[in-house]
Every structure is written in C-alpha cells, then in structure tokens.
Amino acid sequence: MTQQAPYSFFITTSKGLEECLAEELKTLGAPATLSHFQGGISCEGTLEMAYRFCLWSRIANRVLLFLKAFDAYTPEALYAGIESIDWSDHMTEDSSFCVDFNLSSSQITHSHYAALKVKDAIVDQFRAKFGARPTVDTFHPDVRINVYLYHNEAHVSIDLAGESLHKRGYRDQSGGDAPLKENLAAGILQLTGFNADTPALVDPMCGSGTLGVEAGWIVQKRAPALNRKYFGFQGWQGHVPSLWRRLVEEANDILIRNPNHCPRIQCYDHNPKMVALATLNAKKAALEGIVHFSQQEFSDCTPIAEQGILVINPPYGERLGDEETLKDLYRLMGDRFKQQFPGWTAYVLAGNLELAKAIHLKPTRRFVLFNGPIECRLLKYEMYQGSGRKTS
Ligand SMILES: C[S@@+](CC[C@H](N)C(=O)[O-])C[C@H]1O[C@@H](n2cnc3c(N)ncnc32)[C@H](O)[C@@H]1O
C-alpha cells in the first residue's frame, strides 16, 4: 500500500451538513478532533472505521481513502504524479476502474481531459509492468478513483463507497415532487433531535416519504447500507472481506425489525399519488406497521400525541404565480402550529424566505442547509403549552 494505517479519509456530504456529519462520525468511532471543510470532514483512522462509516453513516455521501497529494500545474505533472503511485497495490490488470475528477482554481481547467490523463497514466503503468491493462467501467467499477485538483494541488483517493451513500435503495430516485435526498432528510432529523424516545413525529407534507422512512430506520437502528449490494471497496485489493462480514453481522444483530416501543411516525400528503408512492417506499424499506401514511389536507392536521415533532418540507413555489397561493399555506402553518400544537416543536425547511415570513412566528433557531443548489433554512418553532408561542 502507498499508505499504511492509520489511514487518512475524507468523508463527503452535502453542503450545510458538515457539522451533522462530524457529530455522527464521532458516534461511529471517529477521533474527537476532526478537520472540517466545506462539503466534508477529514480524519485519520483504521479500515474498520471507514467500513463503519460506509455501513452506518446516514449523512455521508462518500468515504474517500487518501493516497497521495502532489503539485499538478500541467497535464504532464498530473500524469507523472499519478504514475508515481503503485496502482498494483489497489487493482490488477483484470480489474475495472474509473476516474472522477473535480477541479477548481487551477491552471488545468478541463476535468474530462484531466481524467483521461489520469486514466492513461494508470493504464500505461499496467501495460509496462504486466503487458495487460485494466478496463474502464463508469457504472460499477472495481475501483473508483477520485482526484480533486485545488489550487494546482492534486489529491488522489480511492472512493470506498463507490456510489453515493444517500442512495439507500428504497426509493426510485426520479419519484416524487422535489424529493429530499435521503442524507439531507437524515440530517434534518438529527437537527430536530428525533430519536426512539421521541413521543411522535408528524410530516404533514410527506411527498415520497423520505423523512418518515429515515425516521423509521433510526428507530429500527438499521444501518442504512445494510442491504446495499455495491461498494467501492469490494473490488479493491486492500479490501478485508472478513472484517466487513463481521460488521454486517453486527449490524444485523443491532437491527430491531419490530420495535416494541416506538414513536408514532405519521406522514400525510394531500396528493393520493404521493401517499401511494410513500407507502410503497416504506414497504421497500421494510417499515410496514412502523411508519404510517394517509391522505390529508394540511388544514386538517391535528396532534396525535401531547408532545412531538412536526417536520415539514413544504413546496417552495419555484414557478411564477405560485408564491401568492403558497403564502396562504405558509400562513396556515403558523396559525395551526400555535392553535393546535401546544407542547410540540415544529421544523420547516424553507427554500423561499419570503414565503417563510408568512408563517408569522419567531423561529427559536435557524440552520442553513442546501437542498441541491437551493440555499434553505431549517426553521425551528417551539410551541409552549398553555402560553401559546413566541410570535414576531
Ligand atoms: C417538496 S414536497 C415534499 C417532498 C418530500 N419531503 C420527499 O422527500 O419526497 C411537498 C409536498 O407537499 C404536498 N402538499 C402541498 N400542499 C399541501 C397541503 N395543503 N396539504 C398536504 N400536502 C400538501 C405536495 O403534494 C408535495 O408532495
């Protein structure tokens, strides 16, 4: 291996979720001091720790195993730097591989061309040594190589996840009306403090049901990648199958398929197609009887327990003319929170701050999150028993 344990890792996530990720990684065995960057966290640790991240992280996208950094002002320097890594430590001439190349603020400006240079350097090294070369597979390669070129310094890593960990497999990625990515939904739930002891969780505008399903998996203590078929480490030469199998067995033992006591997780949507889709997704996630879905207008939403968490990802009104209609819905949210939900805490993921003003309650906390490219605020509203709430 180019690098021996302790290994260095960079764990990526969506912008805005870095703090949530750091908290989560610590619960999964990461060291207490972590280096924070935009879009991810770096840390040192063992292969077992990296496997745990791949299996258990609800918030990460990828787990990158760092190999080497070097200056790459020109394509030739990039080629030479890649060639200086012994790739037979990581794959064989019979392996498949692909290169993900991201760059910014560098003299090399074409990521596609740079990825080809990297590929050529690897292929040429194998040909010279073994007279044969690995093939390229961009879908599910044995080894996915990640190169990040920033200020002319190339950071080369192996992508141990292989495919973004937010793809849990319970959801058709195209389904739903602006569905949340699974790791963003998990991050939102972490920020709400939701756990198996929460009395109740209600998502009154559930769409494809991502928040409900992620909540169900938290209650079940299900490792989110337990049933995933493909990881980037499976075809990597450094993979230790016995170690991975042990962690999967451990995760199977921890999983509580039918918890005796669990919060009531109730999701609604006024669109029956969304309710059907969310129900199907929850079934695929093995959450029948744990997460409940039904059709309901938000105006009919009432508390299902004395206390609990309301979590809402309402429409943002991206089309012209939507905004005025949606203002009524946001106004209604504020009214219903204070009139119907004393003792509850509500969280609204607001992608349109003008609309959020129509809620007309004073949030007690605001978290900046990104839903894809849209900068959002997760707004927290605490409704106090008896005294109503804090208003603006
Ligand atoms: C942005 S989507 C939610 C996406 C969801 N978080 C997911 O991951 O799929 C908003 C949802 O609110 C629902 N909705 C809009 N107005 C509603 C209302 N008045 N009552 C109930 N549901 C409503 C829409 O049908 C839509 O599915």
PDBQT file of the ligand as one rigid body, heavy atoms in Angstrom, charges set to zero:
ROOT
HETATM    1  C1  LIG A 401     -41.490  19.430  -1.515  1.00  0.00    +0.000 C 
HETATM    2  S1  LIG A 401     -42.651  18.153  -1.486  1.00  0.00    +0.000 S 
HETATM    3  C2  LIG A 401     -42.125  17.111  -0.145  1.00  0.00    +0.000 C 
HETATM    4  C3  LIG A 401     -41.062  16.173  -0.577  1.00  0.00    +0.000 C 
HETATM    5  C4  LIG A 401     -40.728  15.121   0.455  1.00  0.00    +0.000 C 
HETATM    6  N1  LIG A 401     -40.035  15.677   1.609  1.00  0.00    +0.000 N 
HETATM    7  C5  LIG A 401     -39.922  13.997  -0.165  1.00  0.00    +0.000 C 
HETATM    8  O1  LIG A 401     -38.779  13.738   0.254  1.00  0.00    +0.000 OA
HETATM    9  O2  LIG A 401     -40.407  13.401  -1.129  1.00  0.00    +0.000 OA
HETATM   10  C6  LIG A 401     -44.065  18.933  -0.809  1.00  0.00    +0.000 C 
HETATM   11  C7  LIG A 401     -45.266  18.024  -0.690  1.00  0.00    +0.000 C 
HETATM   12  O3  LIG A 401     -46.297  18.772  -0.028  1.00  0.00    +0.000 OA
HETATM   13  C8  LIG A 401     -47.537  18.326  -0.518  1.00  0.00    +0.000 C 
HETATM   14  N2  LIG A 401     -48.508  19.392  -0.211  1.00  0.00    +0.000 N 
HETATM   15  C9  LIG A 401     -48.572  20.636  -0.744  1.00  0.00    +0.000 A 
HETATM   16  N3  LIG A 401     -49.610  21.320  -0.209  1.00  0.00    +0.000 NA
HETATM   17  C10 LIG A 401     -50.202  20.512   0.696  1.00  0.00    +0.000 A 
HETATM   18  C11 LIG A 401     -51.309  20.660   1.573  1.00  0.00    +0.000 A 
HETATM   19  N4  LIG A 401     -52.045  21.782   1.596  1.00  0.00    +0.000 N 
HETATM   20  N5  LIG A 401     -51.663  19.622   2.376  1.00  0.00    +0.000 NA
HETATM   21  C12 LIG A 401     -50.939  18.476   2.336  1.00  0.00    +0.000 A 
HETATM   22  N6  LIG A 401     -49.898  18.273   1.496  1.00  0.00    +0.000 NA
HETATM   23  C13 LIG A 401     -49.511  19.280   0.697  1.00  0.00    +0.000 A 
HETATM   24  C14 LIG A 401     -47.289  18.107  -2.001  1.00  0.00    +0.000 C 
HETATM   25  O4  LIG A 401     -48.241  17.208  -2.543  1.00  0.00    +0.000 OA
HETATM   26  C15 LIG A 401     -45.864  17.573  -2.027  1.00  0.00    +0.000 C 
HETATM   27  O5  LIG A 401     -45.846  16.151  -2.082  1.00  0.00    +0.000 OA
ENDROOT
TORSDOF 0
